[in-house]
Amino acid sequence: MKKHFYLVINENAGSGTGRKVAGKIIRQLQTASIDYTTFYTSHAGHEIEIVESLAQNILIPWSNDEEIESFPLLVVLGGDGTLHSVLNALKSFDSKIPIGYIPCGSGNDFARGVGIPRQAEKAFFQLLKAQSPKEIHVITYDESIQDERGLAVNNIGIGLDASIVNAANTSASKHALNKFNMGSLSYIFSILKVLFTQKGFPILVEMNGKKLEFDRAFLCTVTNHPYFGGGVPIAPVADPHKPVLDFVLVERVSLFKIFWLIILLMQKKQMNSKYFHHFQSSKFRIVSTVPQYIHADGEILGKRSTDISFGTETRLFWF
């Protein structure tokens, strides 16, 4: 079956990596005489407008029907944040509409987690070879206080990781460093700042018919694959091909113990620490009465008290 590629391109992804990758991919498409149409995002949230319009007028659910002369395939060129927005733009449409993805961001945790090459051209060739999409379990969340629902491809965090994302996004140095492709330095500065300032907070966790209370939660992350923060293996056993979520909670301890935890984390030995808690379930509920920053795939949802429930559902990805 022939395909027509509808490319949604975030040129600013990865401090300009998106622009370079798009040029290479378009040349490959031209060389291979593959039909394509390009859409470039021009402002925050533009990808949502583009994808909703495509879903209403062009995109169709996957079918291996030989009578379809040319299948319209949505292909996203951007980072995890762009992919997050695209997935949520499709939330109200048929779940069988597949998404192709060529990673261009700085973290690319989704690509790591599901087995898409992080080198753009290799990801493109993998996409070309695929004859049908794969089912991937993504995270569903339902926040009852704000009556907010959505999907996430990587993880949803409350506390430390969300505070780091917020600090990096609002850093005065981020824009300047991005001009020199040094945006990661801003992230490192933000980590150091938040490590010293983030306080422990109480949370209630419901799962598997049990209730657990923690008085000094520090980092709380719900994930559907192993990685967060640009390749950190926070939950090594997580598997996006299974309808199971992994929940990681780290307690607030002294800075010395935090740095020791980081060393264990890099060695994938974090389970050895009594301050590191890991749980698996098909559903979770987390209640935090003390306002904390919350993020979904690196997108800040706000700083607030929360009562949020998590589950999974399948979406089709072309790779």
BELJOLIN-V524887 format. One record per backbone hydrogen bond with DSSP energy under -1.0 kcal/mol. NH is the residue of the N-H (numbers start at 1). CO is the residue of the C=O. E is the energy in kcal/mol with one decimal. If there is no record, write none. Layout:
# BELJOLIN-V524887
NH/CO/E  NH/CO/E
This chain:
# BELJOLIN-V524887
4/71/-2.6  5/35/-2.5  6/73/-3.0  7/37/-2.7  8/75/-2.7  9/39/-3.2  10/77/-2.9  13/10/-1.5  18/13/-2.3  19/11/-1.6  20/16/-1.4  21/17/-2.8  22/18/-2.3  23/19/-1.6  24/20/-1.7  25/21/-2.7  26/22/-2.6  27/23/-1.8  28/24/-1.9  29/25/-2.4  30/26/-2.3  31/27/-2.4  32/28/-2.2  34/29/-2.5  37/5/-2.5  39/7/-2.4  41/9/-2.6  46/43/-2.3  49/45/-1.2  50/46/-2.4  51/47/-2.5  52/48/-2.4  53/49/-1.9  54/50/-2.3  55/51/-2.8  56/52/-1.8  57/53/-1.6  58/54/-3.2  59/54/-2.5  62/96/-2.4  68/65/-1.7  71/2/-2.9  73/4/-2.5  75/6/-2.7  76/100/-3.1  77/8/-2.9  78/102/-1.1  83/79/-2.2  84/80/-2.3  85/81/-2.0  86/82/-2.3  87/83/-2.7  88/84/-2.0  89/85/-1.9  90/86/-1.4  93/90/-2.0  97/94/-1.6  99/316/-1.7  100/74/-3.4  102/76/-3.0  104/78/-2.6  112/108/-1.8  113/109/-2.8  114/110/-2.0  115/111/-1.6  116/111/-1.9  123/119/-2.4  124/120/-2.3  125/121/-2.2  126/122/-2.2  127/123/-2.1  128/124/-2.1  129/125/-1.9  130/126/-1.5  134/317/-3.1  136/315/-2.7  137/240/-3.1  138/313/-2.9  139/152/-2.7  140/311/-2.5  141/150/-2.4  142/309/-2.1  143/148/-3.7  144/307/-2.5  148/143/-2.3  150/141/-2.0  152/139/-2.1  156/222/-2.4  157/295/-1.8  158/220/-2.7  159/293/-2.0  160/218/-2.4  163/159/-2.5  164/160/-2.3  165/161/-2.1  166/162/-2.5  167/163/-2.6  168/164/-2.6  169/165/-2.6  170/166/-1.8  177/173/-2.7  178/174/-2.5  179/175/-1.2  180/177/-1.2  181/178/-1.9  182/177/-2.7  185/182/-1.5  187/183/-1.3  188/184/-2.2  189/185/-2.7  190/186/-2.0  191/187/-2.2  192/188/-2.2  193/189/-2.2  194/190/-2.7  195/191/-2.5  196/192/-1.0  198/194/-3.2  201/217/-1.7  203/214/-2.3  204/287/-2.4  205/212/-3.1  206/285/-2.8  207/210/-2.1  210/207/-2.9  212/205/-2.9  214/203/-2.4  217/201/-2.6  218/250/-2.5  219/250/-1.7  220/158/-1.6  221/248/-2.7  222/156/-2.6  223/246/-2.9  224/154/-1.6  228/232/-1.7  232/228/-2.2  234/232/-2.2  235/226/-2.1  238/235/-2.1  242/239/-1.7  244/242/-1.8  245/281/-3.0  246/223/-2.7  247/279/-2.9  248/221/-2.8  249/277/-2.5  250/219/-2.5  251/275/-2.1  252/216/-3.3  258/254/-2.2  259/255/-2.6  260/256/-1.8  261/257/-2.3  262/258/-2.2  263/259/-1.8  264/260/-2.3  265/261/-2.6  266/262/-2.2  267/263/-1.2  268/265/-1.5  269/264/-3.3  272/269/-2.0  273/270/-1.9  276/273/-1.2  277/249/-3.0  279/247/-2.4  281/245/-1.9  284/310/-1.5  285/206/-1.8  286/308/-2.8  287/204/-2.5  288/306/-2.7  292/304/-1.9  294/302/-2.0  295/157/-2.3  296/299/-2.3  297/155/-2.7  299/296/-1.7  301/294/-3.1  304/292/-2.2  306/288/-2.5  308/286/-2.6  309/142/-2.2  310/284/-3.1  311/140/-1.9  313/138/-1.6  315/136/-2.2  317/134/-2.6  318/99/-2.8
